[in-house]
């Protein structure tokens, strides 16, 4: 049981034009929780929902007087205005809708992000700035979707085609986004544009190893309604040969299905109601390794539903989100019999976010969030927990060349302690082309259901992981090119690590302290002349992730990661060449064994027809047939091909 004393006071002021007599209207709400108890009896939900509706009703009744930044409510916590000192990168619809790849493969190609893959099509986990997958926040339209069971997102279950925009926010983001966003965060976004429009897109693809994919998206909208439906399926025998061996990737078959829907209603010029829904069904065998055959399989099912009420005014904006997320997995030790292990989680989330523009140079952003998490499974007894968070951000632009953010966050849980955290970030324009950025933040990650309750081994006494992060960077931009370089340091303590208690018993403990430091750099350039367009994008990251007790590099964290993309377009033809370099990674904590570095080349050729209504694309992956492994003893595919047709109606 948790007792919270919270007093919230909200003031909204409105000034008339300076030429008229000054007048002021003030609205004040005093909410006093003198004995607020978090119990699993339904009262919590009623109180929070009533609070949201009360605040929203007051917001709704205001008359706005100054222009607001629409991007705040549309981009939310990923808005560049709320992340002045950080790097926020966007992957657009045009790239996502021309791809039948998994989201993980696309992010490796386009954004130089590092993924640890247990073989092609198998579990794929992300690492930002040398942190692990549970220390990277993954969001769907602003709602956290990392698994409550293991704290991660498997990017091979997500299709790049399913989303309209991917936002990548690098650097500690727990103050705005909550638990887990220590290395950074990724937001999978659906864009809604309410206007007269009808369109349909169809992608048909086939590739090596009997790989087939079909994706469809249809949009119908008018001045008040918007509806979008996306369907997709990918299947593969995935039986590629292992290099320098008579073995093939046995038992590697997989099938992915997804359904995504977005339905929006424009209530009036300032209010919009949107419902997002997503269903993912992933059925895959777990492929063998070089040394051990496999006959197991895993089935994953994810259901996500979100109702979002947005108010977009001139003086303030707000968003009320109500979400229900469910995940299930079933692991078959032998796919030919009924011996299996399973687990499930259910999350209800309610979140209210408000941005108030005091004037053109000052804004306040804040919010409150309540989450009820429930978990159950073969190795987890039925458990639930309640989490309450509140946060506030102050944005100020005192000079035309300078703006900064100050933010704080405090959370309460029925199970574990959540620390008070804060952040500061700023940017300053040294010249018209050169910008200096800096940021400091404290961050955290809470234990998962597996960490707390797994039988045998769970540890209900675990503490929350904590970290501090600092960075500085320079950004140069002109008409031809842009360049940025950022140096960072992350110090973390109380990291959760599973350790052997006996020869047959492991248990998680808060024992690890880690230092992550390094730098990130990128260069982009583009030149148009006559019918020709030539583009270049180069990224290079250096990452040192050191266990402070052993002074050894963490396993599966490459020191070096680089990516280069050359794009050339002439009339209806386009060509791209992608280079990916991944440095050596250690596979033992003693740093005595490692996987070799590797350089991959991928090419892509496109030709459009019928006024760009049809595009034919041919892709060659691993052009030079490189023998490489992302995870030890799990070879990745040799040279392979894919062909796809994109139709725009």
C-alpha positions as CSV (number, residue, x, y, z in Angstrom):
1,X,0.0,0.0,0.0
2,X,1.3,3.5,-0.9
3,X,0.1,6.8,0.6
4,X,0.7,9.9,-1.6
5,X,0.1,13.5,-0.5
6,X,-0.2,15.6,-3.6
7,X,-1.4,19.2,-4.1
8,X,-1.7,20.5,-7.7
9,X,-2.5,24.1,-8.5
10,X,-3.2,25.1,-12.1
11,X,-3.4,28.8,-13.1
12,X,-4.5,29.9,-16.6
13,X,-4.2,33.6,-17.3
14,X,-5.4,35.6,-20.4
15,X,-4.4,39.1,-21.3
16,X,-6.2,41.3,-23.7
17,X,-4.4,43.2,-26.4
18,X,-2.0,45.8,-25.0
19,X,-3.9,48.6,-26.8
20,X,-6.9,47.9,-24.7
21,X,-7.5,48.1,-21.0
22,X,-5.6,45.3,-19.3
23,X,-7.9,42.6,-18.0
24,X,-7.2,39.2,-16.6
25,X,-9.1,36.0,-16.1
26,X,-7.7,33.4,-13.7
27,X,-8.8,29.8,-13.3
28,X,-7.5,27.9,-10.4
29,X,-7.9,24.2,-9.4
30,X,-6.7,22.9,-6.1
31,X,-6.6,19.2,-5.9
32,X,-5.6,17.7,-2.5
33,X,-5.0,14.1,-2.1
34,X,-4.6,14.0,1.7
35,X,-4.8,10.2,1.9
36,X,-4.5,8.8,-1.5
37,X,-4.1,5.0,-1.4
38,X,-3.0,2.9,-4.3
39,X,-5.1,-0.3,-4.0
40,X,-6.3,-2.7,-6.7
41,X,-10.0,-2.0,-6.0
42,X,-10.9,0.2,-9.0
43,X,-11.0,3.4,-7.0
44,X,-7.6,4.5,-8.3
45,X,-8.8,4.4,-11.9
46,X,-12.0,6.3,-11.1
47,X,-10.1,9.0,-9.2
48,X,-7.4,9.5,-11.9
49,X,-10.0,9.5,-14.8
50,X,-12.1,12.0,-12.9
51,X,-9.1,14.2,-12.3
52,X,-8.2,14.2,-16.1
53,X,-11.8,15.0,-17.1
54,X,-11.9,17.8,-14.6
55,X,-8.7,19.4,-15.8
56,X,-9.7,18.9,-19.4
57,X,-13.1,20.4,-18.9
58,X,-11.5,23.6,-17.5
59,X,-9.0,23.6,-20.4
60,X,-11.8,23.2,-22.9
61,X,-13.6,26.3,-21.6
62,X,-10.7,28.7,-22.2
63,X,-10.5,31.3,-24.9
64,X,-7.0,31.4,-26.3
65,X,-5.2,34.6,-27.2
66,X,-1.7,33.8,-28.7
67,X,-0.4,31.4,-31.3
68,X,0.8,28.0,-30.1
69,X,3.3,25.5,-31.5
70,X,1.2,22.8,-33.0
71,X,4.2,20.5,-33.1
72,X,4.1,20.2,-29.2
73,X,0.8,18.4,-29.2
74,X,1.5,16.4,-32.4
75,X,5.1,15.4,-31.5
76,X,4.6,15.3,-27.7
77,X,7.6,14.4,-25.7
78,X,9.6,13.9,-29.0
79,X,9.1,17.5,-30.0
80,X,12.4,19.3,-30.8
81,X,11.2,22.2,-28.7
82,X,11.1,20.1,-25.6
83,X,14.4,18.5,-26.4
84,X,16.6,21.5,-27.3
85,X,19.9,19.9,-26.2
86,X,19.2,16.5,-27.7
87,X,19.3,14.8,-31.1
88,X,15.8,13.9,-32.5
89,X,15.9,12.1,-35.8
90,X,12.9,11.3,-37.9
91,X,12.4,8.5,-40.5
92,X,9.7,9.6,-42.9
93,X,6.7,7.8,-44.4
94,X,8.4,7.7,-47.9
95,X,11.1,5.4,-46.5
96,X,8.9,3.3,-44.3
97,X,6.3,2.7,-47.0
98,X,8.8,1.6,-49.6
99,X,10.2,-1.2,-47.4
100,X,9.1,-4.7,-46.6
101,X,11.9,-5.2,-44.0
102,X,11.5,-5.7,-40.3
103,X,11.7,-2.4,-38.4
104,X,15.0,-3.5,-36.8
105,X,16.7,-4.1,-40.2
106,X,15.5,-0.7,-41.5
107,X,16.8,1.2,-38.4
108,X,20.2,-0.5,-38.8
109,X,20.3,0.6,-42.5
110,X,18.9,4.1,-42.0
111,X,19.9,5.3,-38.5
112,X,23.1,3.3,-37.7
113,X,21.5,1.8,-34.6
114,X,22.9,-1.4,-33.2
115,X,20.8,-4.6,-32.9
116,X,21.7,-7.9,-31.4
117,X,20.0,-10.6,-33.6
118,X,19.8,-14.2,-32.6
119,X,19.8,-15.2,-36.3
120,X,17.8,-13.7,-39.1
121,X,14.1,-13.3,-38.2
122,X,14.8,-14.3,-34.6
123,X,14.7,-12.1,-31.5
124,X,16.3,-8.7,-32.2
125,X,17.1,-6.3,-29.3
126,X,18.3,-2.7,-29.6
127,X,21.2,-0.9,-27.9
128,X,21.6,2.9,-27.7
129,X,24.8,4.3,-26.4
130,X,25.9,0.9,-25.1
131,X,22.9,0.4,-22.9
132,X,20.8,-2.8,-23.0
133,X,17.4,-3.3,-24.6
134,X,15.5,-2.7,-21.4
135,X,17.3,0.6,-21.0
136,X,15.9,1.9,-24.4
137,X,12.4,3.2,-24.3
138,X,10.1,2.1,-27.1
139,X,6.8,4.0,-27.6
140,X,3.7,3.7,-29.8
141,X,2.0,7.1,-30.4
142,X,3.5,8.2,-27.1
143,X,2.6,5.2,-25.0
144,X,5.4,2.9,-23.6
145,X,5.2,-0.6,-25.1
146,X,8.3,-2.4,-23.8
147,X,7.2,-5.7,-22.4
148,X,6.2,-5.7,-18.7
149,X,7.7,-9.3,-18.5
150,X,11.2,-8.7,-19.7
151,X,11.4,-4.9,-20.3
152,X,12.2,-5.2,-24.0
153,X,10.8,-4.9,-27.5
154,X,11.6,-7.5,-30.2
155,X,12.1,-5.4,-33.3
156,X,11.7,-8.4,-35.6
157,X,8.0,-8.6,-34.7
158,X,7.5,-5.1,-36.0
159,X,7.0,-4.2,-39.7
160,X,8.5,-0.9,-41.0
161,X,5.5,-0.6,-43.3
162,X,3.1,-0.4,-40.3
163,X,3.9,3.1,-39.3
164,X,3.9,6.6,-40.8
165,X,6.9,8.0,-39.0
166,X,9.7,6.8,-36.6
167,X,11.1,9.3,-34.2
168,X,14.5,8.5,-32.6
169,X,15.5,10.5,-29.5
170,X,19.1,9.9,-28.4
171,X,20.1,10.5,-24.8
172,X,18.5,10.1,-21.3
173,X,14.8,10.7,-21.5
174,X,13.3,9.4,-18.3
175,X,12.0,12.8,-17.1
176,X,9.7,13.1,-20.1
177,X,9.1,9.5,-20.9
178,X,9.5,7.4,-17.8
179,X,11.2,4.1,-16.9
180,X,13.8,2.6,-19.3
181,X,14.7,5.6,-21.5
182,X,18.3,5.7,-20.3
183,X,20.1,5.4,-23.6
184,X,17.3,7.0,-25.6
185,X,13.9,6.3,-27.0
186,X,12.0,5.4,-30.2
187,X,8.4,6.4,-31.0
188,X,6.4,4.5,-33.6
189,X,4.0,7.1,-34.9
190,X,0.7,7.2,-36.9
191,X,0.1,10.5,-38.5
192,X,-3.4,11.8,-38.9
193,X,-4.4,14.5,-41.5
194,X,-8.1,15.3,-41.6
195,X,-8.8,16.5,-45.1
196,X,-10.5,15.3,-48.3
197,X,-8.4,12.3,-49.3
198,X,-8.7,8.7,-50.6
199,X,-5.7,6.5,-51.3
200,X,-4.6,3.0,-51.2
201,X,-1.1,1.4,-51.2
202,X,-0.1,-2.2,-51.9
203,X,3.3,-3.8,-51.5
204,X,4.1,-7.2,-52.9
205,X,7.5,-8.8,-52.2
206,X,9.4,-12.0,-52.6
207,X,12.9,-12.9,-51.7
208,X,15.5,-15.6,-51.1
209,X,14.8,-18.6,-48.9
210,X,11.1,-18.6,-50.0
211,X,10.3,-15.2,-48.3
212,X,7.0,-13.6,-49.2
213,X,5.4,-10.4,-48.0
214,X,2.2,-8.5,-48.7
215,X,1.3,-5.1,-47.2
216,X,-1.8,-3.0,-47.8
217,X,-2.8,0.4,-46.5
218,X,-6.0,2.3,-47.3
219,X,-7.0,5.8,-46.2
220,X,-10.4,7.5,-46.4
221,X,-10.9,11.0,-45.0
222,X,-13.0,14.2,-45.3
223,X,-13.2,17.4,-43.4
224,X,-14.3,15.8,-40.2
225,X,-13.4,12.1,-40.3
226,X,-10.3,10.0,-40.9
227,X,-9.9,6.3,-41.2
228,X,-6.8,4.3,-42.0
229,X,-6.4,0.5,-42.2
230,X,-3.1,-1.3,-42.6
231,X,-2.7,-5.1,-43.1
232,X,0.5,-7.1,-43.5
233,X,1.9,-10.6,-43.7
234,X,5.4,-11.9,-44.1
235,X,6.5,-15.6,-44.1
236,X,9.8,-17.3,-44.8
237,X,11.3,-20.7,-44.8
238,X,14.5,-18.9,-43.7
239,X,16.7,-21.9,-44.6
240,X,19.9,-20.2,-45.6
241,X,23.1,-22.2,-45.6
242,X,25.8,-21.7,-42.9
243,X,29.1,-20.5,-44.2
244,X,31.9,-23.0,-44.4
245,X,29.6,-25.8,-43.3
246,X,27.2,-28.4,-44.6
247,X,24.5,-27.1,-42.2
248,X,21.6,-24.9,-43.1
249,X,19.5,-22.7,-40.8
250,X,17.2,-25.5,-39.8
251,X,14.0,-24.8,-37.9
252,X,14.2,-21.1,-38.8
253,X,10.7,-20.7,-40.4
254,X,8.7,-17.6,-39.3
255,X,5.4,-15.9,-40.0
256,X,4.4,-12.3,-39.0
257,X,0.9,-10.8,-39.3
258,X,-0.2,-7.3,-38.4
259,X,-3.4,-5.2,-38.4
260,X,-3.3,-1.5,-37.6
261,X,-6.1,0.9,-37.6
262,X,-6.5,4.7,-37.0
263,X,-9.9,6.4,-36.7
264,X,-10.2,10.1,-36.0
265,X,-13.1,12.5,-35.6
266,X,-12.7,16.3,-35.7
267,X,-15.1,17.5,-33.0
268,X,-14.4,21.2,-33.9
269,X,-11.4,23.3,-34.9
270,X,-9.7,22.8,-31.6
271,X,-10.6,19.3,-30.5
272,X,-9.9,15.9,-32.1
273,X,-10.7,12.4,-30.9
274,X,-8.5,9.6,-32.3
275,X,-8.6,5.8,-31.7
276,X,-5.5,3.7,-32.5
277,X,-5.5,0.0,-32.6
278,X,-2.8,-2.6,-33.4
279,X,-2.7,-6.4,-33.5
280,X,0.5,-8.4,-34.0
281,X,0.7,-12.2,-34.4
282,X,4.2,-13.7,-34.6
283,X,4.8,-17.4,-35.1
284,X,8.4,-18.5,-35.5
285,X,10.5,-21.5,-34.9
286,X,13.8,-20.9,-33.0
287,X,16.6,-21.7,-35.5
288,X,19.5,-24.0,-34.6
289,X,23.0,-22.8,-33.9
290,X,26.3,-24.0,-35.4
291,X,26.7,-26.5,-32.5
292,X,23.1,-27.4,-31.4
293,X,20.0,-28.3,-33.4
294,X,16.6,-27.0,-32.4
295,X,13.0,-28.1,-32.6
296,X,11.4,-25.4,-30.4
297,X,9.1,-22.6,-31.4
298,X,7.6,-19.4,-29.9
299,X,4.3,-17.7,-30.5
300,X,3.8,-14.0,-29.6
301,X,0.6,-12.0,-29.6
302,X,0.3,-8.3,-28.9
303,X,-2.9,-6.2,-28.8
304,X,-2.7,-2.4,-28.3
305,X,-5.5,0.0,-28.1
306,X,-5.3,3.8,-27.5
307,X,-7.9,6.5,-27.3
308,X,-6.5,10.0,-27.6
309,X,-8.4,13.3,-27.1
310,X,-6.3,16.3,-28.3
311,X,-7.1,19.9,-27.7
312,X,-5.0,22.3,-29.9
313,X,-5.5,25.9,-29.0
314,X,-3.4,29.1,-29.4
315,X,-2.4,29.5,-25.8
316,X,-2.3,25.9,-24.6
317,X,-2.6,22.3,-25.9
318,X,-3.5,19.1,-24.1
319,X,-3.8,15.4,-24.7
320,X,-5.7,12.8,-22.7
321,X,-4.7,9.2,-23.5
322,X,-6.4,6.0,-22.3
323,X,-4.6,2.8,-23.4
324,X,-5.0,-0.9,-22.9
325,X,-2.0,-3.1,-23.9
326,X,-1.9,-6.9,-23.8
327,X,0.8,-9.4,-24.6
328,X,1.0,-13.1,-24.6
329,X,3.8,-15.6,-25.4
330,X,3.9,-19.4,-25.6
331,X,7.2,-21.2,-25.8
332,X,7.1,-24.8,-27.1
333,X,10.1,-26.8,-26.0
334,X,9.3,-29.2,-28.8
335,X,7.0,-27.9,-31.5
336,X,5.7,-31.4,-32.1
337,X,4.3,-31.9,-28.6
338,X,2.2,-29.9,-26.1
339,X,5.0,-29.3,-23.5
340,X,5.2,-25.5,-23.3
341,X,5.7,-22.4,-21.0
342,X,3.7,-19.3,-21.3
343,X,3.2,-15.8,-19.9
344,X,1.0,-12.8,-20.3
345,X,0.7,-9.2,-19.2
346,X,-2.1,-6.6,-19.3
347,X,-1.6,-2.8,-18.9
348,X,-4.1,-0.1,-18.4
349,X,-2.6,3.4,-18.9
350,X,-4.2,6.8,-18.4
351,X,-2.1,9.9,-19.2
352,X,-2.9,13.6,-19.3
353,X,-0.4,16.1,-20.8
354,X,-0.8,19.9,-20.9
355,X,1.3,22.6,-22.5
356,X,0.7,26.2,-21.6
357,X,2.3,29.1,-23.6
358,X,2.8,32.0,-21.3
359,X,4.1,34.0,-24.2
360,X,6.1,33.5,-27.4
361,X,9.3,32.8,-25.3
362,X,8.0,30.7,-22.4
363,X,6.0,27.6,-22.1
364,X,5.2,25.0,-19.4
365,X,4.6,21.4,-20.1
366,X,3.5,18.9,-17.6
367,X,1.4,15.8,-17.1
368,X,0.2,13.0,-14.8
369,X,0.1,9.3,-15.6
370,X,-1.4,6.2,-14.0
371,X,-0.5,2.6,-15.0
372,X,-1.9,-0.7,-13.7
373,X,0.2,-3.6,-14.8
374,X,-0.8,-7.3,-14.4
375,X,1.4,-10.3,-15.1
376,X,0.9,-14.1,-15.0
377,X,2.5,-17.2,-16.5
378,X,4.0,-20.6,-16.0
379,X,6.9,-19.2,-14.0
380,X,5.2,-16.1,-12.7
381,X,2.3,-16.2,-10.1
382,X,-0.5,-13.7,-10.8
383,X,0.8,-10.3,-9.8
384,X,-0.2,-6.7,-10.3
385,X,1.2,-3.3,-9.5
386,X,0.1,0.4,-9.7
387,X,2.4,3.2,-10.8
388,X,1.7,6.9,-10.6
389,X,3.9,9.6,-12.2
390,X,3.9,13.3,-12.6
391,X,6.3,15.6,-14.5
392,X,6.8,19.3,-15.3
393,X,9.0,21.0,-17.9
394,X,9.8,24.7,-18.2
395,X,10.9,25.9,-21.7
396,X,12.5,29.4,-22.0
397,X,14.0,31.3,-24.9
398,X,15.6,34.4,-23.3
399,X,17.5,35.3,-26.4
400,X,16.9,34.7,-30.1
401,X,20.0,32.5,-30.1
402,X,19.4,30.6,-26.8
403,X,16.7,28.3,-25.5
404,X,16.7,25.8,-22.7
405,X,14.5,23.3,-20.8
406,X,14.3,22.5,-17.1
407,X,12.3,19.5,-16.1
408,X,11.5,17.3,-13.1
409,X,9.6,14.0,-12.5
410,X,8.5,12.0,-9.5
411,X,6.8,8.6,-9.4
412,X,5.1,6.4,-6.9
413,X,4.7,2.6,-7.1
414,X,2.9,0.0,-5.0
415,X,5.9,-2.3,-5.3
416,X,9.2,-0.4,-5.6
417,X,10.7,3.1,-5.0
418,X,10.8,5.5,-8.0
419,X,13.5,8.2,-7.5
420,X,13.0,11.9,-8.0
421,X,14.7,12.9,-11.2
422,X,15.5,16.1,-13.1
423,X,17.0,17.2,-16.4
424,X,18.5,20.3,-18.1
425,X,19.1,20.8,-21.8
426,X,20.0,23.8,-23.9
427,X,21.1,25.0,-27.3
428,X,22.9,28.2,-28.4
429,X,23.4,29.4,-32.0
430,X,27.0,30.4,-32.1
431,X,26.6,31.6,-35.7
432,X,23.8,31.3,-38.3
433,X,25.2,27.9,-39.3
434,X,26.7,26.5,-36.1
435,X,24.8,25.5,-32.9
436,X,26.1,24.3,-29.5
437,X,24.0,21.8,-27.6
438,X,24.3,20.4,-24.1
439,X,22.2,18.3,-21.7
440,X,22.3,16.7,-18.3
441,X,19.7,14.3,-16.9
442,X,19.0,11.7,-14.2
443,X,17.2,8.5,-15.3
444,X,15.9,5.2,-14.0
445,X,14.6,1.8,-15.0
446,X,12.2,-0.2,-12.8
447,X,12.4,-4.0,-12.3
448,X,10.3,-6.2,-14.6
449,X,7.9,-9.0,-13.7
450,X,10.6,-11.5,-14.6
451,X,13.1,-9.8,-12.3
452,X,10.7,-9.6,-9.4
453,X,8.6,-12.8,-9.5
454,X,10.2,-15.4,-11.8
455,X,10.0,-18.9,-10.2
456,X,12.6,-20.0,-9.3
457,X,14.8,-17.0,-8.9
458,X,12.8,-13.8,-8.7
459,X,13.8,-11.2,-6.2
460,X,11.1,-9.0,-4.8
461,X,13.6,-6.8,-2.9
462,X,15.2,-5.4,-6.1
463,X,15.8,-1.7,-6.3
464,X,15.2,0.6,-9.3
465,X,18.2,1.1,-11.6
466,X,19.6,4.7,-11.6
467,X,21.8,6.7,-13.9
468,X,23.2,10.1,-14.6
469,X,23.8,11.3,-18.2
470,X,25.7,14.3,-19.6
471,X,26.4,15.3,-23.2
472,X,27.7,18.2,-25.3
473,X,27.5,18.6,-29.1
474,X,27.9,20.8,-32.1
475,X,25.6,21.0,-35.2
476,X,26.6,22.7,-38.4
477,X,24.1,23.3,-41.2
478,X,24.1,25.2,-44.5
479,X,22.3,24.8,-47.8
480,X,24.5,21.9,-49.0
481,X,25.3,19.8,-45.9
482,X,24.8,19.3,-42.2
483,X,27.2,17.8,-39.7
484,X,26.9,17.0,-36.0
485,X,29.1,15.5,-33.3
486,X,28.0,14.7,-29.8
487,X,30.1,13.4,-26.9
488,X,28.3,11.7,-23.9
489,X,28.9,10.1,-20.5
490,X,26.4,7.8,-18.6
491,X,27.1,6.6,-15.1
492,X,24.7,3.9,-13.8
493,X,24.4,2.1,-10.5
494,X,22.2,-0.7,-9.0
495,X,21.9,-2.3,-12.4
496,X,20.1,-5.6,-12.2
497,X,22.2,-8.7,-13.1
498,X,21.2,-12.3,-12.9
499,X,23.9,-14.2,-11.0
500,X,24.4,-17.9,-10.0
501,X,23.5,-18.6,-6.4
502,X,24.2,-22.3,-6.8
503,X,25.0,-24.6,-9.7
504,X,21.3,-24.7,-10.7
505,X,19.9,-21.5,-9.3
506,X,20.2,-18.0,-10.6
507,X,18.8,-14.8,-9.0
508,X,18.8,-11.1,-10.0
509,X,20.7,-8.7,-7.8
510,X,21.4,-4.9,-7.8
511,X,25.2,-5.4,-8.2
512,X,26.4,-3.8,-11.4
513,X,27.8,-0.3,-11.9
514,X,28.6,0.7,-15.4
515,X,30.1,3.7,-17.2
516,X,29.1,4.4,-20.8
517,X,31.0,7.1,-22.8
518,X,31.7,7.9,-26.4
519,X,30.7,10.1,-29.2
520,X,28.3,10.1,-32.2
521,X,28.8,11.9,-35.5
522,X,26.9,12.3,-38.7
523,X,27.3,14.0,-42.1
524,X,24.5,14.6,-44.6
525,X,24.7,16.3,-48.0
526,X,22.5,16.6,-51.0
527,X,22.9,18.3,-54.4
528,X,20.3,18.7,-57.1
529,X,21.3,19.6,-60.7
530,X,19.0,19.3,-63.7
531,X,17.2,15.9,-63.4
532,X,19.9,14.5,-61.1
533,X,19.8,14.3,-57.3
534,X,22.8,13.0,-55.4
535,X,22.7,12.4,-51.6
536,X,25.1,11.2,-49.0
537,X,24.6,10.2,-45.4
538,X,27.5,9.0,-43.1
539,X,27.3,8.1,-39.4
540,X,29.9,6.9,-37.0
541,X,29.6,6.1,-33.3
542,X,32.2,5.1,-30.8
543,X,30.9,3.5,-27.6
544,X,32.8,2.4,-24.5
545,X,30.6,0.5,-21.9
546,X,32.7,-0.6,-18.9
547,X,31.7,-2.7,-15.9
548,X,33.3,-0.6,-13.1
549,X,34.0,-3.7,-11.0
550,X,36.0,-5.5,-13.6
551,X,37.0,-2.6,-16.0
552,X,35.9,-4.8,-18.9
553,X,33.7,-3.9,-21.9
554,X,30.2,-5.2,-21.6
555,X,29.3,-8.1,-23.9
556,X,27.7,-7.4,-27.2
557,X,28.5,-3.7,-27.2
558,X,30.7,-2.8,-30.3
559,X,33.3,-0.1,-29.8
560,X,32.7,1.1,-33.4
561,X,29.5,1.3,-35.5
562,X,29.4,3.1,-38.9
563,X,27.0,3.5,-41.7
564,X,27.0,5.2,-45.1
565,X,24.2,5.6,-47.7
566,X,24.8,7.0,-51.1
567,X,21.6,7.9,-53.0
568,X,21.4,8.8,-56.7
569,X,18.2,9.7,-58.6
570,X,17.7,10.4,-62.2
571,X,14.2,11.0,-63.5
572,X,12.3,7.8,-62.8
573,X,15.3,5.8,-61.7
574,X,16.9,5.7,-58.2
575,X,19.9,3.9,-56.8
576,X,21.2,3.5,-53.3
577,X,24.3,1.9,-51.9
578,X,24.4,1.1,-48.1
579,X,27.6,0.3,-46.2
580,X,27.3,-1.1,-42.6
581,X,30.3,-1.6,-40.4
582,X,30.0,-3.3,-36.9
583,X,33.1,-3.5,-34.8
584,X,34.3,-6.4,-32.7
585,X,32.1,-7.4,-29.8
586,X,33.1,-9.4,-26.7
587,X,30.9,-12.5,-25.9
588,X,32.4,-13.2,-22.5
589,X,32.5,-10.9,-19.4
590,X,36.2,-11.6,-19.1
591,X,36.7,-10.2,-22.7
592,X,38.7,-13.3,-23.7
593,X,36.4,-14.3,-26.6
594,X,34.9,-12.1,-29.2
595,X,33.1,-12.0,-32.6
596,X,35.0,-10.4,-35.5
597,X,34.0,-7.1,-37.0
598,X,32.2,-7.1,-40.3
599,X,31.4,-4.8,-43.2
600,X,28.2,-5.3,-45.2
601,X,27.2,-3.9,-48.5
602,X,23.5,-3.6,-49.7
603,X,22.3,-2.1,-53.0
604,X,18.8,-1.1,-54.0
605,X,17.6,-0.1,-57.5
606,X,14.1,1.4,-58.2
607,X,12.2,2.4,-61.3
608,X,8.8,4.1,-61.2
609,X,6.1,3.8,-63.8
610,X,2.7,5.3,-64.6
611,X,3.3,8.8,-63.1
612,X,4.8,7.2,-59.9
613,X,1.8,5.0,-59.3
614,X,3.9,1.9,-59.5
615,X,7.5,1.3,-58.4
616,X,9.6,-1.8,-59.1
617,X,12.4,-2.4,-56.6
618,X,15.3,-4.9,-56.6
619,X,17.5,-5.3,-53.5
620,X,20.7,-7.2,-52.9
621,X,21.7,-7.7,-49.3
622,X,25.2,-8.8,-48.2
623,X,26.5,-8.1,-51.7
624,X,30.0,-9.5,-51.2
625,X,28.8,-12.7,-49.3
626,X,30.3,-11.8,-46.0
627,X,30.5,-14.5,-43.3
628,X,29.3,-12.8,-40.1
629,X,27.5,-13.3,-36.8
630,X,25.5,-10.9,-34.6
631,X,25.3,-13.4,-31.8
632,X,27.8,-16.2,-31.2
633,X,27.2,-19.5,-33.0
634,X,24.3,-18.0,-35.0
635,X,25.4,-17.2,-38.5
636,X,23.5,-14.5,-40.5
637,X,22.4,-15.0,-44.1
638,X,24.8,-15.0,-47.0
639,X,24.1,-13.0,-50.2
640,X,20.4,-12.8,-50.7
641,X,17.9,-11.0,-53.0
642,X,14.4,-9.5,-52.8
643,X,12.0,-8.0,-55.4
644,X,9.0,-5.9,-54.6
645,X,6.3,-3.9,-56.3
646,X,4.7,-0.8,-54.8
647,X,1.4,0.3,-56.1
648,X,-0.1,3.7,-55.2
649,X,-3.8,4.2,-56.1
